[in-house]
Amino acid sequence: MKKIDAIIRKSKYRAVKEALHGVGVNFFSYWDVTGIGNEKEGHVYRGISYSTSDIQRRYLSIVVNDDFADPTVKAIISSAGTGEVGDGKIFVSDVLESYRIRTGEKGGDTLK
């Protein structure tokens, strides 16, 4: 199993969610987060531009069986990308085990 953590633009969340559903990923968690990166967002108030280093993003946490990892990553990249600085990051790590609390079942079948 793989855990895929993705940090994306909030404006791209709907497109990413639809792309994930399109490849069969129907369960994941997400949070609204603030981070600091290479992109510098600016705000304009009364014609004056103010720069801030705090950037609003959406953090997705997805656990999939090994054979779903590549399609999941490709779905995120294709739907979240704009080609501009600040599109986000994806991190993939191994998951040793998973359990379904209701039944005590363990292993990859708990993700279905």
C-alpha positions as a printed NumPy array, in Angstrom:
array([[  0.   ,   0.   ,   0.   ],
       [  1.056,   3.588,  -0.629],
       [  0.195,   6.83 ,   1.089],
       [ -0.001,   9.781,  -1.261],
       [  0.098,  13.24 ,   0.297],
       [ -0.614,  16.089,  -2.1  ],
       [ -0.528,  19.825,  -1.483],
       [ -2.498,  21.619,  -4.186],
       [ -4.021,  24.996,  -4.987],
       [ -7.438,  25.371,  -3.365],
       [ -8.813,  26.512,  -6.711],
       [ -7.886,  23.136,  -8.248],
       [ -9.546,  20.966,  -5.583],
       [-12.761,  20.252,  -7.526],
       [-10.834,  19.201, -10.657],
       [ -8.522,  16.956,  -8.599],
       [-11.456,  15.364,  -6.771],
       [-13.18 ,  14.575, -10.077],
       [ -9.94 ,  13.169, -11.553],
       [ -9.44 ,  10.947,  -8.494],
       [-12.999,   9.628,  -8.751],
       [-12.305,   9.019, -12.448],
       [ -9.458,   6.602, -11.646],
       [-11.371,   4.843,  -8.871],
       [-10.1  ,   6.667,  -5.782],
       [-13.3  ,   7.302,  -3.86 ],
       [-12.006,   7.866,  -0.337],
       [ -9.452,  10.383,   0.922],
       [ -9.074,  13.034,   3.595],
       [ -8.249,  16.697,   3.106],
       [ -7.443,  19.782,   5.135],
       [ -7.115,  23.472,   4.414],
       [ -3.551,  24.441,   5.227],
       [ -1.274,  27.456,   5.096],
       [  2.33 ,  27.174,   4.018],
       [  5.358,  29.042,   2.823],
       [  6.782,  28.282,  -0.601],
       [  8.423,  29.781,  -3.659],
       [  5.225,  31.472,  -4.809],
       [  4.508,  34.895,  -3.419],
       [  0.841,  35.81 ,  -3.412],
       [ -0.074,  39.439,  -3.407],
       [ -3.213,  41.196,  -2.284],
       [ -4.426,  44.512,  -3.627],
       [ -6.256,  46.851,  -1.316],
       [ -7.304,  50.277,  -2.589],
       [ -4.843,  50.055,  -5.455],
       [ -1.86 ,  49.136,  -3.265],
       [ -0.309,  45.679,  -3.631],
       [  0.59 ,  43.89 ,  -0.424],
       [  2.785,  40.808,  -0.516],
       [  2.403,  37.912,   1.886],
       [  4.436,  34.752,   2.284],
       [  1.549,  32.726,   3.746],
       [ -0.095,  30.729,   0.957],
       [ -3.478,  28.985,   1.275],
       [ -3.49 ,  25.394,  -0.015],
       [ -5.438,  22.143,   0.316],
       [ -3.668,  19.05 ,   1.709],
       [ -4.933,  15.652,   0.526],
       [ -4.063,  12.358,   2.203],
       [ -4.808,   9.254,   0.148],
       [ -3.997,   5.593,   0.868],
       [ -4.215,   3.215,  -2.095],
       [ -3.118,  -0.289,  -3.017],
       [  0.212,  -0.407,  -4.868],
       [ -1.391,  -0.808,  -8.303],
       [ -3.405,   2.416,  -7.815],
       [ -0.402,   4.589,  -6.881],
       [  0.709,   5.591, -10.393],
       [ -2.807,   6.33 , -11.732],
       [ -3.519,   8.364,  -8.591],
       [ -0.368,  10.472,  -8.938],
       [ -0.986,  10.99 , -12.675],
       [ -4.575,  12.066, -11.993],
       [ -3.398,  14.665,  -9.462],
       [ -0.642,  16.007, -11.726],
       [ -2.898,  16.283, -14.772],
       [ -5.747,  17.987, -12.907],
       [ -3.836,  20.213, -10.459],
       [ -1.178,  21.617, -12.756],
       [ -1.243,  25.117, -14.199],
       [  2.404,  25.284, -15.244],
       [  3.028,  28.129, -12.802],
       [  5.102,  28.294,  -9.632],
       [  2.965,  27.185,  -6.676],
       [  1.135,  24.242,  -8.243],
       [  2.095,  22.118,  -5.229],
       [  3.872,  18.903,  -4.288],
       [  3.121,  15.178,  -4.085],
       [  4.799,  12.812,  -1.624],
       [  4.506,   9.02 ,  -1.844],
       [  5.429,   6.728,   1.047],
       [  4.914,   3.084,   1.984],
       [  2.11 ,   1.995,   4.322],
       [  2.96 ,  -1.113,   6.311],
       [ -0.549,  -2.123,   7.343],
       [ -4.133,  -0.924,   7.52 ],
       [ -7.035,  -2.063,   9.67 ],
       [-10.795,  -1.689,   9.394],
       [-11.925,  -0.726,  12.871],
       [-15.473,  -2.083,  12.506],
       [-14.422,  -5.675,  11.692],
       [-10.789,  -5.876,  12.758],
       [ -9.914,  -6.92 ,   9.192],
       [ -6.432,  -5.96 ,   8.021],
       [ -4.573,  -5.57 ,   4.75 ],
       [ -5.271,  -4.058,   1.352],
       [ -8.919,  -5.175,   1.312],
       [ -9.657,  -2.59 ,   4.006],
       [ -9.279,   0.109,   1.35 ],
       [-12.31 ,  -1.125,  -0.621]])
